[in-house]
């Protein structure tokens, strides 16, 4: 093997090792950020439980009751013979 090829191979290997180290550092930073995010989420959940509240209230997602009400309302005239349910509590 010639000296020039040996030096080029060594330089290429050094560059590759440095790139792998940088990638490992970036991954370690990402993992640390994820752990921090998880910790922050856990803190918010704990505080909300102490106050007897929802940690992440969302009105974007309908409940099953809301979906059922919409379906019944949309199809109400299809079954006029149904009398409905009477609730004595209400």
CNS distance restraints for C-alpha pairs under 8 A (distance, minus, plus):
assign (resid   1 and name CA) (resid   5 and name CA) 6.69 0.50 0.50
assign (resid   1 and name CA) (resid   6 and name CA) 6.70 0.50 0.50
assign (resid   2 and name CA) (resid   6 and name CA) 6.23 0.50 0.50
assign (resid   3 and name CA) (resid   7 and name CA) 6.13 0.50 0.50
assign (resid   4 and name CA) (resid   8 and name CA) 6.12 0.50 0.50
assign (resid   5 and name CA) (resid   9 and name CA) 6.02 0.50 0.50
assign (resid   6 and name CA) (resid  10 and name CA) 6.14 0.50 0.50
assign (resid   7 and name CA) (resid  11 and name CA) 6.09 0.50 0.50
assign (resid   8 and name CA) (resid  12 and name CA) 6.06 0.50 0.50
assign (resid   9 and name CA) (resid  13 and name CA) 6.08 0.50 0.50
assign (resid  10 and name CA) (resid  14 and name CA) 6.10 0.50 0.50
assign (resid  11 and name CA) (resid  15 and name CA) 6.15 0.50 0.50
assign (resid  12 and name CA) (resid  16 and name CA) 6.17 0.50 0.50
assign (resid  13 and name CA) (resid  17 and name CA) 6.17 0.50 0.50
assign (resid  14 and name CA) (resid  18 and name CA) 6.18 0.50 0.50
assign (resid  15 and name CA) (resid  19 and name CA) 6.17 0.50 0.50
assign (resid  16 and name CA) (resid  20 and name CA) 6.22 0.50 0.50
assign (resid  17 and name CA) (resid  21 and name CA) 6.22 0.50 0.50
assign (resid  18 and name CA) (resid  22 and name CA) 6.22 0.50 0.50
assign (resid  19 and name CA) (resid  23 and name CA) 6.16 0.50 0.50
assign (resid  20 and name CA) (resid  24 and name CA) 6.12 0.50 0.50
assign (resid  21 and name CA) (resid  25 and name CA) 6.17 0.50 0.50
assign (resid  22 and name CA) (resid  26 and name CA) 6.17 0.50 0.50
assign (resid  23 and name CA) (resid  27 and name CA) 6.16 0.50 0.50
assign (resid  24 and name CA) (resid  28 and name CA) 6.13 0.50 0.50
assign (resid  25 and name CA) (resid  29 and name CA) 6.23 0.50 0.50
assign (resid  26 and name CA) (resid  30 and name CA) 6.20 0.50 0.50
assign (resid  27 and name CA) (resid  31 and name CA) 6.11 0.50 0.50
assign (resid  28 and name CA) (resid  32 and name CA) 6.11 0.50 0.50
assign (resid  29 and name CA) (resid  33 and name CA) 6.16 0.50 0.50
assign (resid  30 and name CA) (resid  34 and name CA) 6.19 0.50 0.50
assign (resid  31 and name CA) (resid  35 and name CA) 6.20 0.50 0.50
assign (resid  32 and name CA) (resid  36 and name CA) 6.19 0.50 0.50
assign (resid  33 and name CA) (resid  37 and name CA) 6.06 0.50 0.50
assign (resid  34 and name CA) (resid  38 and name CA) 6.10 0.50 0.50
assign (resid  35 and name CA) (resid  39 and name CA) 6.16 0.50 0.50
assign (resid  36 and name CA) (resid  40 and name CA) 6.20 0.50 0.50
assign (resid  37 and name CA) (resid  41 and name CA) 6.18 0.50 0.50
assign (resid  38 and name CA) (resid  42 and name CA) 6.14 0.50 0.50
assign (resid  39 and name CA) (resid  43 and name CA) 6.19 0.50 0.50
assign (resid  40 and name CA) (resid  44 and name CA) 6.28 0.50 0.50
assign (resid  41 and name CA) (resid  45 and name CA) 6.23 0.50 0.50
assign (resid  42 and name CA) (resid  46 and name CA) 6.12 0.50 0.50
assign (resid  43 and name CA) (resid  47 and name CA) 6.16 0.50 0.50
assign (resid  44 and name CA) (resid  48 and name CA) 6.12 0.50 0.50
assign (resid  44 and name CA) (resid  55 and name CA) 6.10 0.50 0.50
assign (resid  45 and name CA) (resid  49 and name CA) 6.17 0.50 0.50
assign (resid  45 and name CA) (resid  54 and name CA) 7.77 0.50 0.50
assign (resid  45 and name CA) (resid  55 and name CA) 4.98 0.50 0.50
assign (resid  45 and name CA) (resid  56 and name CA) 7.99 0.50 0.50
assign (resid  46 and name CA) (resid  50 and name CA) 6.33 0.50 0.50
assign (resid  47 and name CA) (resid  51 and name CA) 6.44 0.50 0.50
assign (resid  47 and name CA) (resid  55 and name CA) 7.75 0.50 0.50
assign (resid  48 and name CA) (resid  52 and name CA) 5.98 0.50 0.50
assign (resid  48 and name CA) (resid  53 and name CA) 4.97 0.50 0.50
assign (resid  48 and name CA) (resid  54 and name CA) 5.84 0.50 0.50
assign (resid  48 and name CA) (resid  55 and name CA) 4.97 0.50 0.50
assign (resid  49 and name CA) (resid  53 and name CA) 5.91 0.50 0.50
assign (resid  49 and name CA) (resid  54 and name CA) 7.18 0.50 0.50
assign (resid  49 and name CA) (resid  55 and name CA) 7.37 0.50 0.50
assign (resid  62 and name CA) (resid  66 and name CA) 5.98 0.50 0.50
assign (resid  62 and name CA) (resid  67 and name CA) 6.48 0.50 0.50
assign (resid  63 and name CA) (resid  67 and name CA) 6.39 0.50 0.50
assign (resid  64 and name CA) (resid  68 and name CA) 6.06 0.50 0.50
assign (resid  65 and name CA) (resid  69 and name CA) 6.17 0.50 0.50
assign (resid  66 and name CA) (resid  70 and name CA) 6.38 0.50 0.50
assign (resid  67 and name CA) (resid  71 and name CA) 6.33 0.50 0.50
assign (resid  68 and name CA) (resid  72 and name CA) 6.13 0.50 0.50
assign (resid  69 and name CA) (resid  73 and name CA) 5.99 0.50 0.50
assign (resid  70 and name CA) (resid  74 and name CA) 6.03 0.50 0.50
assign (resid  71 and name CA) (resid  75 and name CA) 6.26 0.50 0.50
assign (resid  72 and name CA) (resid  76 and name CA) 5.60 0.50 0.50
assign (resid  75 and name CA) (resid  79 and name CA) 7.57 0.50 0.50
assign (resid  76 and name CA) (resid  80 and name CA) 7.18 0.50 0.50
